[in-house]
């Protein structure tokens, strides 16, 4: 499981809501959330974004290296 899905799974487990309530609140199916929690791949970006938004998480993408200087 990647860092992004691990963070969402941790937020689900730390929540006082049931996975069903989280899925419903985020507008995703229970099966999609179940797949994420079990480590399966193939979730759409939209599903991950909806879950992150509902759980109050911010998705950030940063470069691992410095941007090369332009000539």
DARAZI-V533822 format. One record per backbone hydrogen bond with DSSP energy under -1.0 kcal/mol. NH is the residue of the N-H (numbers start at 1). CO is the residue of the C=O. E is the energy in kcal/mol with one decimal. If there is no record, write none. Layout:
nh:NH co:CO e:E
nh:NH co:CO e:E
This chain:
nh:6 co:2 e:-2.4
nh:7 co:3 e:-2.2
nh:8 co:4 e:-2.0
nh:9 co:5 e:-2.6
nh:10 co:6 e:-2.4
nh:11 co:7 e:-2.0
nh:12 co:8 e:-2.3
nh:13 co:9 e:-2.4
nh:14 co:10 e:-2.1
nh:22 co:18 e:-2.2
nh:23 co:19 e:-2.8
nh:24 co:20 e:-2.6
nh:25 co:21 e:-2.7
nh:26 co:22 e:-2.4
nh:28 co:23 e:-2.6
nh:33 co:29 e:-1.9
nh:34 co:30 e:-2.7
nh:35 co:31 e:-2.3
nh:36 co:32 e:-2.0
nh:37 co:33 e:-2.6
nh:38 co:34 e:-1.8
nh:39 co:36 e:-1.3
nh:40 co:35 e:-2.2
nh:48 co:44 e:-2.0
nh:49 co:45 e:-2.7
nh:50 co:46 e:-2.5
nh:51 co:47 e:-2.3
nh:52 co:48 e:-2.6
nh:53 co:49 e:-2.6
nh:54 co:50 e:-2.5
nh:55 co:51 e:-2.3
nh:56 co:53 e:-1.2
nh:57 co:52 e:-3.3
